[in-house]
């Protein structure tokens, strides 16, 4: 078999023969599927698993459309956080804490991650499984990833890597091809693991012999706990604290310092509460700039960001976790009068930043990561809080030159 795979032309002929019975509307996609077989075989995937995975599969145009929209980066941070930590999500999460109390006891003992963090992740990722019942959001993972690998140049490498990982899941037998569903990007199950993360961290905690994050919330939350633990979760510590700042720190300060040092500089916890440990190191974060709440973020905040590289996401998880166990809303309100720019306005921001040399990406009206970095650079150079948010203030400053 190794010698056969070393001859690409012969492998392609065999692959084309093997898949000739699979009918697709897109002939180019057919050729891509046949051409991907040697890569899958080299990764240890059996021909039977490959055939079953791709039977009847065609590209999904909706995946390509969704690939250009991510709410953590398009919405203002505060809109995302407030939507993620809704009254309904808090109420449902408190019910889940009681319903799965025994399992969560065992998960906490094994992994050291608080139950409220795990339930918060479950709530934000899939609305406690409700999103898994939405036919508009749930897609066959093989089709989604194959579409990205075949038709999205920016995500082709990601699509190929995750597709191989998906085929390994099928070969392991944890789920059937029909049951292997996820988001447009292949995020799967109650806690939305991508396939490589699943293969590295998913666990069978309920003891039924399968790592079933699609149908078992217990397996899903335990898998999330395993991931966070291995990412460096500090047991017995929180994610961060909302704080009030003295005037001299209202613009922020970089660096990780012991909380006792922040306290000596005049930083106090909201509500007059004490910090439980002065030697915990923390970073001062003003996610909405000077007009919004301020936080001392501990290591666990950044561990949550390993789950999703978004400050808005990590803040939402931590805040929802606190609300589930009785904490109130943030004391300091989000900035008033700040609205999300319309796509045409975002496009204008990109054009003006490009003309000034800050931005060299696509002028597409979508405030993605590249736009945020360009906005940060502009804000830093012009005496503004470098939060990366392309809001009315930034647009006005650009218009004024």
C-alpha positions in Angstrom: 0.0 0.0 0.0 2.8 2.4 0.8 4.3 1.8 -2.7 1.0 2.3 -4.3 0.5 5.7 -2.5 4.0 6.8 -3.7 2.7 6.7 -7.2 0.2 9.6 -7.4 -1.0 9.0 -10.9 -1.9 5.3 -10.1 -3.5 6.3 -6.8 -5.7 8.9 -8.6 -6.8 6.3 -11.1 -7.7 3.8 -8.3 -9.5 6.6 -6.4 -11.5 7.7 -9.4 -12.6 4.1 -9.9 -13.4 3.7 -6.3 -15.7 6.7 -6.2 -17.2 6.4 -9.7 -20.5 5.3 -8.1 -20.8 8.6 -6.1 -22.9 11.1 -8.1 -22.4 14.8 -7.5 -23.6 17.9 -9.3 -20.2 19.5 -9.2 -17.7 17.6 -11.5 -14.8 19.7 -10.1 -15.7 18.6 -6.6 -15.9 15.0 -7.7 -12.3 15.3 -8.9 -11.3 17.0 -5.7 -12.8 14.1 -3.6 -11.0 11.5 -5.7 -7.7 13.5 -5.4 -8.0 13.8 -1.7 -8.2 10.0 -1.2 -4.4 9.4 -1.1 -4.1 12.0 1.7 -6.8 10.3 3.7 -5.4 6.8 3.1 -1.9 8.0 4.2 -3.6 9.2 7.4 -4.9 5.7 8.0 -8.5 6.1 6.8 -10.0 3.0 5.3 -11.5 3.0 1.9 -14.9 1.9 3.3 -15.0 4.8 5.8 -14.0 7.3 3.0 -16.7 6.1 0.7 -19.4 6.2 3.3 -18.3 9.7 4.4 -18.5 11.2 0.9 -21.5 9.3 -0.4 -24.0 11.8 -1.8 -21.9 14.8 -0.7 -21.8 18.1 -2.7 -20.5 21.6 -1.9 -22.6 23.7 0.4 -22.9 27.3 -0.8 -24.3 28.4 2.6 -21.0 27.4 4.2 -19.1 29.9 2.1 -21.6 32.7 2.9 -21.3 32.0 6.6 -17.6 31.8 6.5 -17.5 35.6 6.1 -19.6 36.4 9.1 -18.6 35.9 12.8 -20.6 37.7 15.4 -17.8 38.0 17.9 -15.9 40.2 15.4 -18.8 41.9 13.6 -20.9 43.0 16.6 -19.7 45.6 19.1 -18.3 43.6 22.1 -21.0 44.8 24.5 -23.8 43.7 22.1 -22.3 40.2 21.9 -21.8 39.9 25.6 -25.3 41.1 26.5 -26.9 38.8 23.9 -24.8 35.8 25.2 -25.7 36.5 28.8 -29.5 36.8 28.4 -32.1 36.3 31.1 -33.3 33.2 29.4 -29.8 31.8 29.2 -29.2 32.5 32.9 -32.5 30.9 34.0 -31.9 27.8 31.8 -28.3 27.5 33.0 -29.4 27.4 36.6 -31.8 24.6 35.9 -29.0 22.7 34.1 -26.8 23.1 37.2 -29.4 21.3 39.3 -30.3 18.7 36.6 -26.7 17.6 36.1 -25.5 18.2 39.7 -24.2 14.7 40.3 -22.3 14.5 37.1 -20.9 18.0 37.6 -19.7 17.0 41.0 -17.7 14.2 39.5 -16.4 16.4 36.6 -15.2 19.0 39.0 -13.4 16.5 41.2 -11.6 15.0 38.2 -10.6 18.2 36.3 -10.8 21.0 38.8 -12.9 23.3 36.5 -15.9 25.0 38.1 -19.3 23.7 37.0 -20.6 27.2 36.3 -17.8 27.7 33.7 -18.7 24.4 32.0 -22.4 25.2 32.0 -21.7 28.7 30.7 -19.7 27.3 27.8 -22.5 24.9 27.0 -25.0 27.7 27.1 -23.1 30.0 24.9 -21.9 27.4 22.4 -25.3 25.7 21.8 -27.9 27.3 24.1 -27.8 24.1 26.2 -28.3 21.9 23.1 -31.2 23.9 21.7 -29.2 25.0 18.7 -28.5 21.4 17.8 -32.2 21.0 16.9 -32.1 23.9 14.5 -31.9 22.6 10.9 -30.7 25.9 9.6 -27.6 25.8 11.8 -26.8 22.1 11.9 -24.9 20.7 8.9 -23.1 17.5 8.0 -19.6 18.1 9.1 -18.0 16.2 6.2 -19.9 18.4 3.7 -19.0 21.6 5.5 -15.3 20.9 5.8 -15.0 19.5 2.3 -16.7 22.7 1.0 -14.1 24.9 2.8 -11.2 22.7 1.6 -12.4 22.7 -2.0 -13.8 26.2 -2.5 -12.5 28.7 0.2 -8.8 29.5 -0.5 -8.5 31.2 2.9 -9.7 28.2 4.8 -8.6 25.4 2.5 -5.8 24.2 4.8 -8.1 24.4 7.8 -10.7 22.4 5.9 -8.3 19.7 4.9 -6.9 19.3 8.4 -10.3 19.2 10.0 -11.6 16.8 7.4 -8.9 14.3 8.1 -9.7 14.6 11.8 -13.4 14.1 11.0 -12.7 10.9 9.1 -10.7 9.6 12.1 -13.8 10.2 14.3 -15.8 8.1 11.9 -13.2 5.4 11.8 -13.1 5.3 15.6 -16.8 4.6 15.7 -17.9 7.3 18.2 -20.7 8.5 15.8 -22.2 7.5 12.5 -21.8 9.7 9.3 -25.5 10.7 9.7 -25.0 11.8 13.3 -21.8 13.6 12.7 -23.2 17.1 12.5 -21.9 20.6 13.3 -21.7 24.2 12.4 -20.6 25.6 9.0 -17.0 25.4 10.3 -17.3 21.9 11.7 -17.8 22.8 15.3 -19.6 19.9 16.8 -21.9 18.9 19.6 -23.1 20.6 22.8 -19.8 22.3 23.4 -18.8 22.9 19.7 -15.5 21.1 19.5 -13.8 21.2 16.1 -12.6 17.7 15.0 -9.0 18.1 15.9 -9.9 19.3 19.4 -12.4 16.4 19.7 -9.7 13.9 18.9 -7.3 15.4 21.4 -9.6 16.1 24.3 -13.1 14.4 24.0 -13.8 11.9 26.8 -16.4 9.2 27.5 -17.4 10.4 30.9 -20.9 8.7 31.1 -19.3 5.3 30.5 -21.3 4.2 27.5 -18.2 3.4 25.4 -18.5 6.4 23.1 -17.2 10.0 23.3 -20.6 11.4 22.4 -20.6 15.2 22.6 -23.6 15.3 20.2 -26.1 13.4 22.4 -24.5 13.4 25.9 -24.2 16.8 27.7 -22.2 15.0 30.4 -19.6 13.8 27.8 -19.6 17.3 26.3 -19.0 19.2 29.5 -16.4 16.7 30.7 -14.6 17.1 27.4 -14.6 20.9 27.8 -13.3 20.5 31.3 -10.5 18.2 30.1 -9.6 20.8 27.4 -9.5 23.7 29.9 -7.5 21.7 32.4 -4.9 20.8 29.8 -4.8 24.4 28.6 -3.7 25.5 32.0 -6.8 26.2 34.1 -5.9 27.3 37.6 -8.2 25.4 40.0 -9.8 27.3 42.8 -9.5 30.6 41.0 -11.8 32.8 39.0 -11.4 34.4 35.6 -11.3 38.0 36.6 -12.9 40.9 38.5 -14.8 44.0 37.5 -13.0 47.0 39.0 -13.1 50.7 39.5 -10.0 52.7 38.4 -8.4 55.9 39.8 -8.2 58.8 37.2 -4.5 58.1 36.5 -5.4 54.6 35.3 -8.5 55.4 33.3 -6.6 55.0 30.0 -5.4 51.6 31.0 -1.9 50.2 31.7 -0.2 47.2 30.2 1.5 44.4 32.0 0.7 41.5 34.3 1.0 42.5 38.0 0.1 41.0 41.3 -3.4 42.2 42.4 -1.8 43.6 45.6 0.2 46.0 43.3 -2.9 47.0 41.4 -4.7 47.7 44.7 -1.8 49.9 45.8 -2.2 51.9 42.6 -5.9 52.6 43.5 -7.7 49.8 41.7 -10.7 48.5 43.8 -13.2 45.7 43.2 -16.7 46.9 42.5 -19.2 46.7 45.3 -16.5 47.2 47.9 -15.5 43.5 47.9 -12.0 42.4 48.8 -9.7 40.5 46.4 -9.3 37.0 47.8 -5.6 36.7 47.0 -3.2 39.5 46.6 -0.5 37.5 44.9 -2.7 36.5 41.9 -1.3 38.1 38.8 -3.8 40.0 36.6 -3.9 42.2 33.5 -6.0 45.4 33.3 -8.4 45.2 30.4 -10.8 47.9 29.2 -12.6 46.0 26.4 -14.8 49.0 25.4 -12.2 51.7 26.2 -12.5 54.4 28.8 -16.3 54.6 28.4 -17.0 51.0 29.6 -16.3 48.5 32.4 -12.8 47.7 33.5 -11.5 44.3 34.6 -8.5 42.7 36.2 -8.2 39.5 34.1 -6.6 36.5 35.7 -4.9 33.5 33.9 -8.2 31.7 33.6 -9.7 34.4 31.3 -6.9 33.7 28.8 -7.4 29.9 29.2 -11.0 30.5 28.1 -9.7 32.4 25.1 -7.9 29.2 24.1 -11.4 27.8 23.5 -12.3 30.8 21.3 -9.8 33.5 20.5 -12.2 36.4 21.2 -12.2 38.7 24.2 -16.0 39.1 23.8 -16.4 35.3 24.0 -14.2 34.8 27.0 -15.8 37.8 28.9 -19.3 36.4 28.1 -18.4 32.9 29.5 -16.9 34.4 32.7 -19.8 36.8 33.2 -22.5 34.1 32.5 -20.7 31.7 34.9 -20.9 34.4 37.6 -24.6 35.2 36.9 -25.4 31.4 37.2 -24.3 31.4 40.8 -26.0 34.6 41.8 -23.8 37.6 40.8 -25.4 40.6 39.3 -24.9 42.5 36.1 -21.7 44.6 35.5 -21.8 47.7 37.7 -20.3 50.0 35.0 -22.5 50.4 32.0 -21.3 49.9 28.5 -20.6 53.1 26.4 -23.8 55.1 25.6 -24.5 56.2 22.1 -22.1 53.8 20.5 -23.7 51.8 17.7 -22.4 49.3 15.3 -21.4 50.8 12.0 -23.3 49.9 8.9 -21.4 47.8 6.3 -21.0 50.9 4.1 -19.5 52.8 7.0 -17.1 49.9 7.9 -16.1 49.9 4.2 -15.3 53.7 4.5 -13.3 53.0 7.6 -11.3 50.4 5.7 -10.8 52.7 2.8 -9.6 55.6 4.9 -7.3 53.3 7.0 -5.9 51.9 3.8 -5.2 55.3 2.4 -3.3 56.1 5.6 -1.2 52.9 5.4 -2.8 51.1 8.4 -4.8 48.5 6.5 -3.9 46.3 3.5 -6.8 43.9 3.5 -9.9 43.5 1.5 -12.3 46.5 1.4 -15.4 44.4 2.1 -17.3 46.2 4.8 -16.7 43.4 7.3 -15.0 44.3 10.6 -12.9 41.2 10.9 -9.6 40.6 12.8 -7.4 42.4 10.2 -9.7 45.5 10.4 -9.6 45.4 14.2 -5.8 45.4 14.2 -5.7 48.3 11.8 -8.2 50.3 14.0 -6.0 49.5 17.0 -3.0 50.9 15.3 -4.9 54.1 14.2 -6.3 54.6 17.8 -2.8 54.1 19.4 -1.3 56.7 17.0 -4.0 59.2 17.6 -4.4 59.1 21.4 -7.5 57.0 21.5 -8.1 53.8 23.6 -6.7 51.0 21.3 -9.7 48.6 21.7 -9.9 47.8 18.0 -13.6 48.7 17.8 -14.6 50.4 14.5 -17.3 52.6 16.0 -18.6 56.1 15.3 -15.7 57.7 17.2 -13.2 56.1 14.9 -15.1 57.0 11.8 -15.5 60.6 12.8 -11.8 60.9 13.6 -10.9 59.4 10.2 -13.3 61.9 8.5 -11.7 64.8 10.4 -8.3 63.7 9.3 
